[in-house]
Amino acid sequence: MQNAIPTTAFPSGKTVPVLGQGTWHMGERKTSASEEAKCLRHGLDLGMTLIDTAEMYADGGAERIVAEAIRGRRDDAFLVSKVLPSNASRDGTVKACEASLKRLGTDHIDLYLLHWRGRYRLAETVEAFETLRQAGKIGAWGVSNFDTDDMEELLGVPDGGNVAANQVLYNLARRGIEYDLLKDSQMRGIPVMAYSPLDEGRLLRHPDLIHIAKAHQATVAQVALAFLIRNPGVIVIPKTGMPERVRENRAAVEVHLTDDDLAILDRAFPPPGRKMPLEMI
C-alpha cells in the first residue's frame, strides 16, 4: 500500500479519510464480537480512522464493538454515530447521545447524525444537536437519508446551516444522488457519506466490474470503492468482519480508473437522467 488515504474536509475544516469503516450488522452475534473489534482495530492501523455506527445497529451492540476496538486509542478514531428518529425530540436526542456515549466508552462523539427523518420537527432536533455540541459531547452534527428538499428545509431552520454531513445510500447500482443531491452537497462543502458502497455484495458478481478488476489486478470491491472515492467530498464506509477484506478495502485507493473504465461503468450502470427518489435500505 503505497498511497496515503485521501482526505476530505467538513465545513469546520476538520479533515477525515475518504475511506472509513462501517459497523452495520456488527454486534449481532456474541461469537463474532472479538473478531469484529479486531477488524476495526486493524482498519485503524491502516489509516481508516473514521468509524461509523448507530444506536440502532444491533440495538447498541455495534457501539459496544466500537468501544472495544478503540479501547486505549480513542484519539486515533473519528467516531460517527446516529440517533433514531423516534428519539429525536429535544430531550430524547440528548438522552440518546448520553446512552451512545456510555456504550462507546467515550466522552464525545465526533459526528452525530439524525438517522432519518421522523415525526419530530427538524428545528427541535437541531436545537438538541447544538446543545450537545456546545457541551462538548459531540464535535459536529449531520443527517442521514436526506434528499435535496430535506436539505433545503434543514438549512432554513435556526442553526441548520451547521450541518456537517449527509449519509446516504450510494453505489454504482444506485447513482440517483448524482442528479442533484451530490452536486448540491459538493457546492455547499457538505461531505456525502456513502453507505452500502458494494450494494450489500450484489456488485461483486457483475461481469463488467470483474473485467475492469482483472485489468487493474484488483478486486471487484476495490473497483467499486474507487469509483466512489474519486468524487470530491464523498466518504465511503464499507463494513467487513474479515481482516483480509479490511486490507482489500484499504488498497482501493491504489486503483485509478481510466476514462475507458468509467465509460464502461456508465454503460453498465447509467447515471440518472432525471430526478429520482432517494433510495434507502
C-alpha positions in Angstrom: 0.0 0.0 0.0 2.0 3.0 -1.3 -0.6 5.7 -1.3 -2.0 7.5 1.7 -5.7 7.6 2.0 -7.0 10.9 0.6 -8.9 13.2 2.9 -11.9 15.5 2.7 -12.9 18.4 4.9 -16.1 19.1 6.9 -17.4 22.7 6.9 -15.4 23.3 10.1 -12.2 22.5 8.3 -11.7 19.2 10.1 -10.4 16.6 7.7 -11.1 12.8 7.7 -10.0 10.0 5.4 -12.4 9.3 2.5 -12.2 5.6 3.2 -13.7 4.7 6.6 -15.3 1.7 8.3 -18.9 0.8 8.7 -20.4 -1.4 11.5 -24.0 -2.2 10.3 -24.8 -5.8 11.4 -21.8 -5.9 13.8 -22.6 -6.8 17.4 -25.5 -9.2 16.4 -23.6 -12.4 17.4 -21.5 -12.7 20.6 -19.4 -15.3 18.9 -18.2 -12.7 16.3 -17.7 -9.8 18.6 -14.0 -10.3 19.3 -13.2 -10.7 15.6 -15.3 -7.7 14.6 -13.4 -5.5 17.1 -10.1 -6.8 15.8 -11.1 -5.9 12.3 -11.9 -2.3 13.3 -8.6 -2.0 15.1 -6.8 -3.3 12.0 -8.5 -0.7 10.0 -7.3 2.0 12.4 -3.8 0.7 12.0 -4.2 1.1 8.2 -5.4 4.7 8.4 -9.1 4.0 8.1 -9.8 6.1 11.2 -13.4 7.1 10.6 -15.7 4.5 12.2 -19.5 4.8 11.6 -22.1 3.2 13.9 -25.5 3.9 15.3 -27.7 3.2 18.3 -30.0 1.2 16.0 -27.3 -1.3 15.0 -27.8 -4.5 17.0 -29.7 -2.4 19.5 -26.5 -0.7 20.7 -24.4 -3.8 20.2 -22.3 -2.3 17.3 -21.4 0.7 19.5 -20.1 -1.8 22.1 -18.0 -3.4 19.5 -16.6 0.0 18.6 -15.9 0.7 22.3 -13.8 -2.5 22.4 -12.0 -1.6 19.2 -11.0 1.9 20.3 -10.1 1.0 23.9 -6.8 2.7 24.7 -6.7 4.5 21.4 -9.7 6.9 21.3 -7.6 9.7 19.9 -6.8 7.5 16.8 -10.5 7.3 15.8 -13.1 9.7 14.4 -16.4 8.4 15.7 -19.7 8.8 13.9 -23.0 7.6 15.5 -26.7 8.3 14.9 -29.9 9.0 16.8 -33.1 7.2 15.8 -35.9 9.4 14.6 -38.1 8.1 17.4 -35.6 9.5 19.9 -35.0 12.8 18.1 -37.0 15.2 20.3 -35.0 17.8 22.1 -34.7 15.9 25.3 -34.7 12.5 23.6 -31.8 13.4 21.4 -29.7 14.4 24.4 -30.7 11.2 26.3 -29.9 9.0 23.2 -26.5 10.7 22.9 -25.7 10.1 26.6 -26.6 6.4 26.1 -24.4 6.1 23.0 -21.5 7.8 24.8 -21.8 5.2 27.6 -21.9 2.3 25.2 -18.9 3.7 23.2 -16.9 4.3 26.4 -16.1 7.9 25.5 -16.9 11.4 26.5 -17.6 12.7 23.0 -18.8 11.6 19.5 -17.0 13.4 16.7 -20.1 13.5 14.3 -23.7 12.7 15.4 -26.3 12.2 12.8 -30.1 12.0 12.6 -30.6 8.6 11.1 -33.6 9.6 9.0 -36.5 12.0 9.2 -39.3 11.2 11.7 -42.2 12.9 13.4 -40.1 15.5 15.3 -39.5 18.9 13.9 -36.1 19.5 12.4 -35.7 22.7 14.4 -36.2 20.7 17.7 -33.6 18.1 16.7 -31.1 20.8 15.6 -31.6 22.6 18.9 -30.7 19.4 20.7 -27.6 18.9 18.5 -26.5 22.4 19.2 -26.9 21.9 22.9 -24.8 18.7 22.7 -22.1 20.5 20.5 -21.8 23.4 22.9 -21.5 21.0 25.8 -18.6 19.3 24.0 -20.4 15.9 23.8 -20.4 16.0 20.0 -17.9 17.7 17.8 -20.4 18.3 14.9 -23.8 17.0 13.7 -25.3 16.0 10.5 -28.1 13.9 8.9 -28.7 10.7 7.1 -31.1 9.7 4.3 -31.9 13.4 3.5 -32.8 14.2 -0.1 -32.3 17.6 -1.7 -35.6 19.1 -0.5 -34.9 17.8 3.0 -31.6 19.5 3.0 -33.2 22.8 1.8 -35.7 22.6 4.6 -32.9 21.9 7.1 -30.8 24.8 6.0 -33.8 27.1 6.6 -34.2 26.3 10.3 -32.2 28.1 13.1 -28.6 26.8 13.1 -29.5 24.4 10.3 -26.5 25.7 8.4 -24.2 24.0 10.8 -25.0 20.6 9.2 -21.7 18.9 8.6 -22.6 15.8 6.6 -25.3 13.8 4.9 -25.1 10.0 4.9 -27.0 8.3 2.1 -27.2 5.1 0.1 -24.8 5.5 -2.8 -23.0 2.9 -5.0 -22.6 2.1 -8.7 -26.0 0.4 -8.8 -27.7 3.3 -7.0 -26.5 6.6 -8.6 -29.6 8.7 -8.2 -27.9 11.3 -5.9 -25.6 12.2 -8.8 -28.5 14.1 -10.5 -28.7 16.9 -7.9 -28.0 15.9 -4.2 -24.3 15.1 -4.7 -23.7 18.3 -6.8 -25.6 20.5 -4.3 -23.6 19.0 -1.4 -20.3 19.5 -3.2 -21.2 23.1 -3.9 -22.1 23.7 -0.2 -19.0 21.9 1.0 -21.1 19.3 2.9 -19.5 15.8 2.6 -21.6 12.9 1.5 -21.1 9.6 3.3 -21.9 6.6 1.1 -23.3 3.6 3.0 -23.6 0.2 1.4 -21.0 1.1 -1.2 -20.9 -2.5 -2.5 -24.7 -2.7 -2.7 -24.7 -5.4 0.1 -22.4 -7.5 -2.0 -24.5 -7.6 -5.1 -21.9 -5.7 -7.2 -19.3 -8.3 -6.6 -20.8 -10.6 -9.3 -21.2 -8.0 -12.1 -19.2 -9.1 -15.2 -18.2 -5.6 -16.2 -16.7 -4.9 -12.8 -15.0 -8.3 -12.9 -13.4 -7.4 -16.3 -12.2 -4.0 -15.0 -10.9 -5.5 -11.8 -8.8 -8.1 -13.7 -7.3 -5.3 -15.9 -6.2 -3.5 -12.8 -5.1 -6.6 -11.0 -7.5 -5.6 -8.3 -10.7 -6.9 -6.8 -14.2 -6.0 -7.7 -14.8 -4.4 -4.3 -11.7 -2.2 -4.9 -13.0 -1.0 -8.2 -16.5 -0.2 -6.8 -14.9 1.7 -3.9 -12.5 3.5 -6.2 -15.4 4.7 -8.3 -17.0 6.4 -5.3 -13.9 8.0 -3.7 -12.9 9.6 -6.9 -15.7 12.0 -6.3 -14.7 15.1 -4.3 -16.4 15.2 -0.9 -17.5 11.5 -0.8 -16.6 9.3 2.1 -17.2 5.6 1.9 -17.8 3.3 4.9 -17.6 -0.4 3.8 -18.2 -2.9 6.6 -16.4 -6.2 7.0 -15.7 -8.7 9.7 -12.7 -10.3 8.0 -9.1 -8.9 8.3 -8.2 -9.8 4.7 -11.2 -7.7 3.5 -10.1 -4.8 5.6 -6.7 -4.8 3.8 -8.5 -5.2 0.5 -10.7 -2.2 1.2 -7.7 -0.1 2.2 -6.0 -0.9 -1.1 -8.9 0.6 -3.1 -7.0 3.9 -3.0 -4.4 2.3 -5.2 -6.9 1.8 -8.0 -7.1 4.6 -10.6 -9.9 4.2 -13.0 -9.3 5.3 -16.6 -11.7 7.2 -18.9 -12.4 3.9 -20.7 -13.2 2.2 -17.4 -15.6 5.0 -16.5 -17.3 4.8 -19.9 -17.8 1.0 -19.4 -19.3 1.6 -15.9 -21.6 4.4 -17.3 -22.9 1.9 -19.8 -23.4 -0.8 -17.2 -24.7 1.5 -14.5 -26.2 4.5 -16.3 -26.1 7.8 -14.4 -29.5 9.3 -13.7 -31.1 11.4 -16.4 -33.8 12.8 -14.2 -34.6 13.4 -10.6 -35.2 10.1 -8.7 -36.5 9.5 -5.2 -33.7 9.0 -2.7 -33.2 5.3 -2.2 -32.8 3.8 1.3 -32.0 0.4 2.8 
